Amino acid sequence: MDSAAKIQLEPHAVALLRGGPLAAVKVAALALHLQGAANTARPGTMRTSGVAAQVAGHPLEKAVHTSLYRRPAGIRDLLKQPRIRTSVAELRAELTAAGLLRSFPRARTRAARRTLDDLRAQLPPPAGREGLSTADILLAVALYDDEALTVLSPRFARDAGLLGRGGAADNERSPQGSDGGGSGLGGAGF
């Protein structure tokens, strides 16, 4: 637990611990939206808003922003992007080094489960945005996923396809309707 206490658990890391890569990318997309750097495009997709100077320093946010700058995309398409996969892998490696994830079999450790329980005790599910900072909003989404998204950013979450397992727009464009199955990036996998 000593090494677990040393890592700064940002919302992206909390989301990865709780729900895997999909959850982490959702938090990054919402962070960009809250900064004014990402908006919705076609139903189920996002794009950059043209605001780049405000993009935060987190590598996953930068990777999502860069991917959306090239072309609008849905959450499932973002999970396939090499720079996002690399950023998620680096975050996963940090969590593994901190003792919060096991590398094989890939799973949360007891310390991670305690950490998530402690965070949930400190920040219950949100009833609204009132009194919450941007960091609190991102942490709530990291901890509670769709439950928090529908309360804290319902229009963006719905229009961008962040609710559930990903946007319908991605499934319409993909012949398999998924992330390909073998990437290890879908669902709550770690």
N, C-alpha and C positions, 0 to 999 in steps of 0.2 A: 504494500500500500504506500510505502514511502515514495516510490517513483510515481505512483498515480497522483499523489498530492502535489507533485512538482509541475505538472502540466496545467497550463491555463486552458480551461475548458470553455472555449468560445461556442456560440450556438451551433456552428457548423459541426464541431466535434461532438456536441451533445446529440445532435440530430443523427449523425453517423452511428453513434453508439446505440441510440434508441431504434432507429428505423433503417439503417443502411444508407447506401449512396443516394437513393431516390430522395430520402428525407433531407440529406445534406444539401443536395442541389436545390430542393424547394426552398430551404432557408437562404441559400445564396441568391436565388432569383428574387425572393421577397426583399432581401436586404437591398438589392439593386433598385427594386421598385420604390422602396421607402426613401432612397437617396435621390430619386428622380431619374435614375439612369436606365430604367427598363419599363416598358409599357406592354400592353397586350397588342397583338396584331390580329391576324385571322383568328376565328374561334379556336381555342386550344393552343395558341402559340403566343410567343413573346418576341419582342425586338428591343433594341436599344433605343433610347429616346434622343440620342445625340449628345447627352451629357456624359462626358468622360472624365472630366477633372475631379468630380466628386466620388469616383469609384474608390471604395475602401481598399485597404492594403491586403485583405485576405486573399490568398492565392486562388481559392475556389471561386470567389466573386469575380476576380479578374478573368479566370478561365471562362466562366459563364458569360461575362460581358463581351469578351473577345469573340466567343462563338456566336452570340446574338448579333454582334456587329456585322459579321459576315453575311448572315441571313436570318430571318425570323425562324424560330424553331419551337417545338413543343418540348415538354420535360423529358420524354423518352428519347427524342432525338439528341437532346443535350447529353444524356447519359452515354451516348455512343461516341461523343467527340473525344479524340485522343487527349487533348489538353485537359479536359475535365476528368477523364479517367486517370490521368497522371496525377492531377491534384488530389483526387479522392484517394488514390493509392498512397500518396505522401502523407495525407492526414491519417489514414489507416495505420501506416507505419509508425507515426508519432504516438498514436493511441496504443499500439502494440508495445512500443518501447516503454511507455508509461505504465504498462501492466494493466491496461483497461480492456484490451482485446487479446485473445489467443490467436496465434497464427495458424495452428492446426489442432483440432478442427477450428475453423474460423468462428469465433463466438465471443460474447462478452464474458469478462471475468466477474468474480464475486465483487471485487472492488468497483467495477463499473456499475453493477446492479445497485450497490449501496449508494454510489454517487448519484445515479438517476433518481433513486428513492428520496435522497436528501434534497435534491433540486426540486422535485415535485412537492415536497413538504414546504419548501421555502416559497414556491410560486405555484399556487393552485391554478386550475384551469381558469382562463380569463372570462369575465362576464362582459367586458367591453374594453375599449382603448383608453378610457379615462385614467389618467395618472400613470400610464405605462410609458417608459422611455422606449426608444427604438431598440435598445439592447434587450429590454424586458419583452418586447413584442417578438423579437427573433428567438429568444430563449423559450417563450411560451409555445411558439410554433415548433421549435426543436423538440420540446417535451410532449406536446399534445397533438401535433400534426393537424389533420383536417378539423378537429374540434376547435382548435385555436384559429386556424385560417378562416373558418366561416364566421367567426366573431370579429376578428381583428382586421381582415382585409378581404371581405366576401366577394366583392366585384372582381378585383384582380385575380383572386384565387380561382374563381369560376371561369372567367374569361380567358385566363392564361392556361387553363387545364391542369392546375396544381392539385385539385381535389381528387381523392382516390388514388389509383395506381398510375395516373398519367392521363394526358389529354386525348380526346377522341380524334383530334386532327392527326396525331402521330399514327394511330391505328389505321386511319383511312389511307395514309400514304404508304404504310409498310405492308408488304405482301404477307408477312407472318403475323402482323398485328402485335408484335412484341419487340423486345430488345434483342431477339435472336436466341435467347435461352441459354447460350453457353458463355455469356460474358461475365456472369457472376455479379452483375451490377443491378439486376432488377430486384424488386420486392424488398424484403427486410434483410436480405443476405449481407454478409459482411465481407 
